[in-house]
Amino acid sequence: MSTTTNASLQQRKEAATPRGVGVMCGFYIDRAKNAELWDIEGRRYIDFAGGIGVLNTGHLNDKVAAAVAAQAEKFSHTCYQVVPYELYVSVAEKLNAITPGDHAKKTAFFTTGAEAVENAIKVARAYTKRSGVIAFGGAFHGRTMMAMTLTSKVGYKMGCGPFAPEVYRLPYPDYYRYGKGMDINTFSDSYIRELEAFFHTNVPADQVAAIILEPVQGEGGFMPIPKKYLQSLREVCTKYGIMLILDEVQSGFGRTGKWAAYQHYDVVPDISTWAKSMGSGMPIGCVMGRAEIMDACKPSTIGGTYPGNPVCCAAAIATLDYMHAIDINALGEKVGNITRSRFQEMQSTYPCIGDVRGLGAMMAFELVKNNDPFQPDGELCKQLIAYCAAKGLVVISAGVNGNIIRVLSPLVIEETLLRKGLDIIENGLRELTQ
């Protein structure tokens, strides 16, 4: 039996890896299955983090693992742009078929969600022949240079600038904080008027290539965009010839109870970005868009050495087939309903929960002081996360103030485990607030 301990590995980690790679947990995983983890000392944990939304089909999915092993025995890399292979084409066909919109679509693959975002911007600029890009406060789009420029969380950007030019930022329509006493449609209209004014005060509409946003902000605090706002934004983009890019990296593949979160809004983007659960843990992401838009880039302006790796493509095909077989969207809705109901019950008992929100199984609650949305309680959130870890539950925070508890458990989690994890969260609230 190994004599390696969590403490000894922590010492080795601190000596060998930089502090810029932040690590939340103080224990080290040995194995995992479905929605459970075991550390190197044999302790079991329920996983409500899911690799930050990567494991909708669970840890070590049997069908995905078998597909990866089988492909690894054939070939693991050629670079698709040198020697192509059917797997790449097959995944593109599957994705083009399942996503909404009856227009012709094309899909290009990348290794990460951040890479997908980088290339979505390139596609938008190539098609429109414009340079400006508008993003939102609270957004998270990755940590590469353009993606980090688009990201709006100071803690992720400290000391990393200067950032990419021609990026402009709008306030996110945060109804929880700023919509009190206002009908949500009226609230949305006021923010659209701000956008129209923005074109006269910050950047002309005819110089804007794209507006990019998450239908549900992830790191920003699991904030769904108001439906009226996104529908109006679609109209504005169409009016001015601006590409609407919807970032589905975290919200896609059943997480909200649909293949794409934007399906809740009856809106179809010009371009969308995807990653995380596409490959059940294997690194693969993509940019998908209208065929004529995706064809605007000249050969070799998008791509790379590793994107669309054959092993990752095999994982994606197995993942998508498995998602179809088990009706992943129904599972997302089920997990979301259980979680939302339980969070709402907690909210009625614990005044520290200021808001419960999300779509499907992309659910969260916000911790505040004195029931005041402008008094975020990041300290209580840290304490609750630590309590959960000590009781065998991995859960993570979100929000620019680090005061939001979010749930990204595998969608295939057993209901008993889901409810046990929710029990741990509630017990933590009880002990920490009494």
C-alpha positions as CSV (number, residue, x, y, z in Angstrom):
1,M,0.0,0.0,0.0
2,S,1.3,3.5,-0.9
3,T,2.6,5.6,1.9
4,T,1.8,8.8,0.0
5,T,-0.6,11.1,1.9
6,N,-2.5,14.2,1.1
7,A,-0.2,16.2,3.3
8,S,3.0,14.9,1.6
9,L,1.5,15.5,-1.9
10,Q,0.6,19.0,-0.8
11,Q,4.2,19.7,0.1
12,R,5.4,18.3,-3.2
13,K,2.8,20.4,-5.1
14,E,3.9,23.6,-3.4
15,A,7.5,22.9,-4.3
16,A,7.0,21.8,-7.9
17,T,4.0,23.9,-9.2
18,P,3.4,27.6,-9.3
19,R,0.9,29.4,-7.1
20,G,-0.8,30.8,-10.1
21,V,-2.4,27.4,-10.6
22,G,-4.9,27.8,-7.8
23,V,-6.1,24.6,-6.2
24,M,-9.2,24.5,-4.0
25,C,-9.1,21.0,-2.3
26,G,-6.5,19.9,0.1
27,F,-6.9,16.2,-0.9
28,Y,-5.8,14.3,-3.9
29,I,-8.0,12.0,-6.0
30,D,-7.1,8.4,-6.5
31,R,-10.2,7.2,-8.4
32,A,-13.7,8.2,-9.3
33,K,-17.0,6.7,-10.6
34,N,-20.2,8.4,-11.7
35,A,-20.7,11.1,-9.0
36,E,-18.2,9.9,-6.4
37,L,-14.5,10.5,-5.7
38,W,-12.1,8.6,-3.5
39,D,-8.9,10.3,-2.3
40,I,-5.5,8.7,-1.9
41,E,-6.2,8.0,1.7
42,G,-9.5,6.2,0.9
43,R,-12.0,8.9,1.9
44,R,-15.1,9.1,-0.3
45,Y,-16.7,12.3,-1.6
46,I,-19.9,13.2,-3.4
47,D,-19.0,15.4,-6.4
48,F,-21.1,18.5,-6.8
49,A,-18.4,20.2,-8.9
50,G,-18.1,17.8,-11.8
51,G,-14.8,19.1,-12.9
52,I,-16.5,22.5,-13.3
53,G,-19.4,21.2,-15.4
54,V,-17.3,18.7,-17.5
55,L,-18.8,15.5,-16.3
56,N,-22.5,15.6,-17.2
57,T,-22.2,11.9,-18.0
58,G,-20.3,11.1,-14.8
59,H,-16.8,10.1,-13.9
60,L,-15.3,7.2,-15.9
61,N,-18.3,6.5,-18.1
62,D,-18.0,3.0,-19.3
63,K,-18.9,3.7,-22.9
64,V,-16.7,6.7,-23.2
65,A,-13.7,4.9,-21.6
66,A,-14.2,2.0,-24.0
67,A,-14.3,4.3,-27.0
68,V,-11.1,6.1,-25.8
69,A,-9.3,2.8,-25.3
70,A,-10.3,1.5,-28.7
71,Q,-9.2,4.6,-30.6
72,A,-5.9,4.8,-28.7
73,E,-5.1,1.4,-30.2
74,K,-5.6,2.7,-33.7
75,F,-3.9,6.1,-33.8
76,S,-3.7,9.0,-31.3
77,H,-2.6,11.9,-33.4
78,T,-1.9,13.0,-37.0
79,C,-3.0,16.7,-36.7
80,Y,-6.3,16.8,-38.6
81,Q,-5.0,19.7,-40.7
82,V,-2.3,17.4,-42.1
83,V,-3.9,14.0,-42.3
84,P,-7.6,14.2,-41.7
85,Y,-9.9,11.4,-40.3
86,E,-13.6,10.5,-40.3
87,L,-14.0,11.0,-36.5
88,Y,-13.6,14.8,-36.8
89,V,-16.3,14.9,-39.6
90,S,-18.6,12.6,-37.6
91,V,-18.6,14.7,-34.5
92,A,-19.3,17.9,-36.5
93,E,-22.2,16.2,-38.2
94,K,-23.7,15.0,-34.9
95,L,-23.4,18.5,-33.4
96,N,-24.8,20.3,-36.4
97,A,-27.8,17.9,-36.3
98,I,-28.7,18.2,-32.6
99,T,-28.4,22.0,-32.1
100,P,-31.4,24.3,-32.9
101,G,-31.9,26.1,-36.2
102,D,-32.8,24.8,-39.6
103,H,-30.0,26.7,-41.3
104,A,-26.9,25.1,-42.7
105,K,-24.2,24.8,-39.9
106,K,-20.5,24.1,-39.8
107,T,-18.3,23.2,-36.8
108,A,-14.6,23.5,-36.1
109,F,-12.9,21.8,-33.1
110,F,-10.5,23.1,-30.5
111,T,-9.0,21.8,-27.4
112,T,-10.6,24.0,-24.8
113,G,-13.5,26.4,-24.3
114,A,-11.1,29.3,-24.2
115,E,-9.7,28.3,-27.5
116,A,-13.2,28.1,-28.9
117,V,-13.9,31.6,-27.7
118,E,-10.7,32.9,-29.2
119,N,-11.6,31.5,-32.6
120,A,-15.3,32.5,-32.5
121,I,-14.0,36.1,-32.3
122,K,-11.7,35.5,-35.3
123,V,-14.6,34.1,-37.3
124,A,-16.9,37.0,-36.4
125,R,-14.2,39.5,-37.4
126,A,-13.4,37.7,-40.6
127,Y,-17.1,37.6,-41.6
128,T,-18.0,41.2,-40.7
129,K,-14.7,42.8,-41.5
130,R,-15.1,44.7,-38.2
131,S,-12.9,44.7,-35.1
132,G,-15.1,45.7,-32.1
133,V,-16.3,43.1,-29.6
134,I,-18.8,43.7,-26.8
135,A,-18.8,41.6,-23.6
136,F,-20.6,41.9,-20.3
137,G,-19.8,42.5,-16.7
138,G,-19.4,39.3,-14.7
139,A,-18.6,37.3,-17.8
140,F,-16.2,34.4,-17.9
141,H,-14.9,33.2,-21.3
142,G,-11.5,31.7,-20.4
143,R,-8.0,32.6,-19.5
144,T,-6.2,32.9,-22.8
145,M,-5.5,36.5,-24.0
146,M,-8.6,37.4,-25.9
147,A,-10.8,35.2,-23.6
148,M,-9.3,36.8,-20.5
149,T,-9.9,40.2,-22.0
150,L,-13.6,39.2,-22.3
151,T,-13.7,37.8,-18.8
152,S,-14.8,40.1,-16.1
153,K,-13.5,39.0,-12.8
154,V,-10.6,40.9,-11.4
155,G,-9.2,38.0,-9.5
156,Y,-8.5,36.1,-12.8
157,K,-6.8,39.0,-14.4
158,M,-4.5,40.6,-11.7
159,G,-1.2,41.5,-13.2
160,C,-1.8,39.8,-16.6
161,G,-2.4,42.9,-18.8
162,P,-2.4,44.7,-21.0
163,F,-5.2,42.9,-22.7
164,A,-6.5,42.7,-26.3
165,P,-7.8,46.0,-27.8
166,E,-11.2,46.8,-29.3
167,V,-13.1,45.0,-26.5
168,Y,-16.0,47.0,-24.8
169,R,-18.1,46.1,-21.8
170,L,-21.8,46.4,-21.0
171,P,-23.3,46.0,-17.6
172,Y,-25.1,42.6,-17.3
173,P,-28.8,42.9,-16.7
174,D,-28.7,41.7,-13.0
175,Y,-32.4,41.7,-12.1
176,Y,-31.7,40.4,-8.5
177,R,-29.7,43.6,-7.6
178,Y,-31.2,46.2,-9.9
179,G,-34.7,45.2,-10.8
180,K,-36.5,45.6,-7.5
181,G,-40.0,47.0,-8.0
182,M,-39.7,46.7,-11.8
183,D,-41.3,44.3,-14.2
184,I,-38.6,42.1,-15.7
185,N,-39.6,43.0,-19.3
186,T,-39.5,46.7,-18.5
187,F,-36.1,46.1,-16.8
188,S,-34.9,44.4,-19.9
189,D,-36.0,47.2,-22.2
190,S,-34.1,49.7,-20.1
191,Y,-30.9,47.7,-20.6
192,I,-31.5,47.5,-24.4
193,R,-31.8,51.3,-24.5
194,E,-28.5,51.5,-22.8
195,L,-27.0,49.3,-25.6
196,E,-28.4,51.6,-28.2
197,A,-26.9,54.6,-26.4
198,F,-23.6,52.6,-26.1
199,F,-23.3,52.7,-29.9
200,H,-23.1,56.6,-29.6
201,T,-20.9,56.9,-26.6
202,N,-18.4,54.0,-26.8
203,V,-18.3,52.2,-30.2
204,P,-20.4,52.7,-33.4
205,A,-22.6,49.7,-34.2
206,D,-21.0,49.5,-37.7
207,Q,-17.6,48.8,-36.1
208,V,-18.9,46.0,-33.8
209,A,-18.1,42.5,-35.1
210,A,-19.7,40.6,-32.3
211,I,-21.6,40.7,-29.0
212,I,-20.7,37.7,-26.8
213,L,-22.4,36.4,-23.7
214,E,-23.3,33.4,-21.7
215,P,-27.1,32.6,-21.6
216,V,-26.4,31.7,-18.0
217,Q,-23.4,33.3,-16.5
218,G,-21.2,30.7,-15.0
219,E,-18.4,32.2,-12.9
220,G,-20.5,35.4,-12.8
221,G,-22.9,33.7,-10.4
222,F,-25.3,31.4,-12.4
223,M,-27.3,34.3,-13.6
224,P,-29.7,33.5,-16.4
225,I,-30.1,36.4,-18.9
226,P,-33.7,37.8,-18.9
227,K,-35.6,36.3,-21.8
228,K,-36.9,39.6,-23.1
229,Y,-33.3,41.0,-23.1
230,L,-31.8,38.2,-25.1
231,Q,-34.6,38.3,-27.6
232,S,-34.2,42.0,-28.0
233,L,-30.4,41.6,-28.2
234,R,-31.0,39.2,-31.1
235,E,-33.0,41.8,-32.9
236,V,-30.4,44.5,-32.3
237,C,-27.6,42.2,-33.7
238,T,-29.7,41.4,-36.8
239,K,-30.5,45.1,-37.3
240,Y,-26.8,46.2,-37.3
241,G,-25.2,43.1,-38.8
242,I,-23.5,42.2,-35.5
243,M,-22.7,38.5,-34.8
244,L,-24.4,37.2,-31.7
245,I,-22.1,34.7,-30.1
246,L,-23.6,32.6,-27.3
247,D,-21.1,30.8,-25.0
248,E,-22.5,27.4,-24.1
249,V,-19.2,26.1,-22.8
250,Q,-20.6,25.4,-19.3
251,S,-24.4,25.5,-20.0
252,G,-24.5,23.0,-22.9
253,F,-25.2,19.3,-23.3
254,G,-28.2,18.9,-21.0
255,R,-27.0,21.1,-18.1
256,T,-30.0,23.3,-18.3
257,G,-32.4,20.6,-19.4
258,K,-31.8,21.2,-23.1
259,W,-28.9,20.7,-25.5
260,A,-28.3,24.5,-25.5
261,A,-29.3,27.0,-22.8
262,Y,-30.4,29.4,-25.6
263,Q,-33.3,27.0,-26.4
264,H,-35.0,28.3,-23.3
265,Y,-35.1,31.7,-25.0
266,D,-36.3,30.9,-28.5
267,V,-33.2,32.6,-29.9
268,V,-30.7,31.2,-32.3
269,P,-27.2,32.7,-32.3
270,D,-25.0,33.3,-35.3
271,I,-22.1,31.6,-33.6
272,S,-21.9,29.4,-30.5
273,T,-19.0,28.0,-28.4
274,W,-19.0,24.6,-26.7
275,A,-16.7,22.5,-24.6
276,K,-16.7,20.9,-21.1
277,S,-19.1,18.0,-21.1
278,M,-18.7,17.4,-24.9
279,G,-16.0,14.8,-24.3
280,S,-16.8,13.6,-20.8
281,G,-13.5,14.8,-19.5
282,M,-11.4,14.5,-22.6
283,P,-10.2,18.0,-23.8
284,I,-12.4,19.0,-26.8
285,G,-14.4,22.2,-27.6
286,C,-15.8,23.7,-30.7
287,V,-17.1,26.7,-32.6
288,M,-20.4,26.2,-34.4
289,G,-22.1,28.7,-36.6
290,R,-24.0,29.4,-39.8
291,A,-22.2,27.8,-42.7
292,E,-21.6,31.1,-44.6
293,I,-20.2,32.7,-41.4
294,M,-17.9,29.8,-40.6
295,D,-16.6,29.8,-44.2
296,A,-15.5,33.4,-43.9
297,C,-12.1,32.5,-42.5
298,K,-9.3,31.6,-44.9
299,P,-7.7,28.2,-44.7
300,S,-5.3,27.8,-41.7
301,T,-6.6,31.0,-39.9
302,I,-8.4,28.7,-37.4
303,G,-7.3,25.4,-36.1
304,G,-4.1,24.2,-34.4
305,T,-1.9,21.2,-33.8
306,Y,-4.2,19.3,-31.3
307,P,-7.8,20.5,-31.9
308,G,-10.1,17.7,-32.8
309,N,-7.7,15.0,-31.6
310,P,-8.9,11.6,-32.7
311,V,-9.0,10.2,-29.1
312,C,-11.0,13.2,-28.0
313,C,-13.3,12.9,-31.0
314,A,-14.0,9.3,-30.2
315,A,-14.9,10.3,-26.6
316,A,-17.2,13.0,-28.0
317,I,-19.0,10.6,-30.3
318,A,-19.5,8.1,-27.4
319,T,-20.6,10.9,-25.1
320,L,-23.2,12.3,-27.5
321,D,-24.5,8.8,-28.3
322,Y,-24.8,8.0,-24.5
323,M,-26.5,11.4,-23.9
324,H,-29.1,10.5,-26.5
325,A,-29.6,7.0,-25.1
326,I,-30.3,8.2,-21.5
327,D,-32.1,11.4,-22.4
328,I,-29.6,13.7,-20.8
329,N,-31.9,16.7,-21.1
330,A,-34.6,14.9,-19.0
331,L,-32.0,14.1,-16.4
332,G,-30.8,17.8,-16.3
333,E,-34.4,18.9,-15.7
334,K,-34.9,16.3,-13.0
335,V,-31.7,17.1,-11.1
336,G,-32.5,20.8,-11.5
337,N,-36.0,20.5,-10.1
338,I,-34.8,18.6,-7.1
339,T,-32.0,21.1,-6.4
340,R,-34.1,24.2,-7.0
341,S,-36.9,22.9,-4.7
342,R,-34.4,22.1,-1.9
343,F,-32.6,25.5,-2.3
344,Q,-35.9,27.3,-2.1
345,E,-36.8,25.5,1.1
346,M,-33.4,26.5,2.5
347,Q,-34.0,30.1,1.5
348,S,-37.2,30.2,3.4
349,T,-35.3,29.0,6.5
350,Y,-32.0,30.8,6.2
351,P,-32.1,34.6,5.7
352,C,-28.4,34.5,4.5
353,I,-29.7,33.1,1.2
354,G,-30.6,36.2,-0.8
355,D,-31.4,34.5,-4.1
356,V,-31.9,31.1,-5.6
357,R,-31.5,31.0,-9.4
358,G,-30.4,29.1,-12.5
359,L,-31.8,27.0,-15.3
360,G,-32.2,23.2,-15.1
361,A,-29.4,21.6,-13.2
362,M,-27.3,24.8,-13.4
363,M,-28.5,25.9,-10.0
364,A,-27.1,28.2,-7.3
365,F,-27.9,30.3,-4.3
366,E,-26.3,33.6,-3.3
367,L,-25.2,34.3,0.3
368,V,-25.6,37.8,1.6
369,K,-25.6,39.7,4.9
370,N,-28.8,41.3,6.3
371,N,-30.8,40.0,3.3
372,D,-29.1,42.8,1.3
373,P,-28.0,42.0,-2.3
374,F,-25.2,44.6,-2.0
375,Q,-23.7,42.9,1.1
376,P,-22.2,39.7,-0.4
377,D,-21.0,37.2,2.2
378,G,-18.0,35.5,0.7
379,E,-16.6,34.5,4.1
380,L,-19.7,32.4,4.9
381,C,-19.4,30.8,1.4
382,K,-15.8,29.8,2.1
383,Q,-16.8,28.4,5.5
384,L,-19.7,26.4,3.9
385,I,-17.4,24.9,1.2
386,A,-14.9,23.9,3.9
387,Y,-17.7,22.4,6.0
388,C,-18.9,20.4,3.0
389,A,-15.5,19.1,2.2
390,A,-15.0,17.9,5.8
391,K,-18.3,16.0,5.5
392,G,-17.5,14.4,2.2
393,L,-19.0,16.8,-0.4
394,V,-17.1,18.7,-3.1
395,V,-18.9,21.9,-3.9
396,I,-17.6,25.1,-5.5
397,S,-18.4,28.8,-5.4
398,A,-19.1,31.4,-8.1
399,G,-19.7,35.1,-8.5
400,V,-17.3,38.1,-8.6
401,N,-17.5,38.3,-4.8
402,G,-17.1,34.5,-4.3
403,N,-20.4,34.3,-2.4
404,I,-22.4,31.9,-4.5
405,I,-22.8,28.2,-4.0
406,R,-23.3,26.4,-7.3
407,V,-24.1,22.9,-8.2
408,L,-22.5,21.2,-11.2
409,S,-22.9,17.5,-10.2
410,P,-23.0,14.8,-12.9
411,L,-26.5,14.7,-14.4
412,V,-26.4,10.9,-14.0
413,I,-26.0,11.3,-10.2
414,E,-28.1,8.8,-8.2
415,E,-31.0,10.7,-6.5
416,T,-30.0,9.4,-3.1
417,L,-26.5,10.9,-3.5
418,L,-27.9,14.1,-4.8
419,R,-30.2,14.4,-1.8
420,K,-27.4,13.4,0.6
421,G,-25.2,16.2,-0.8
422,L,-28.0,18.7,-0.4
423,D,-28.5,17.5,3.2
424,I,-24.8,18.3,3.8
425,I,-25.2,21.8,2.5
426,E,-28.3,22.5,4.6
427,N,-26.6,21.0,7.7
428,G,-23.7,23.3,7.1
429,L,-25.9,26.4,6.8
430,R,-27.6,25.4,10.1
431,E,-24.3,24.9,12.0
432,L,-22.6,28.0,10.6
433,T,-25.5,30.4,11.1
434,Q,-26.7,29.4,14.5
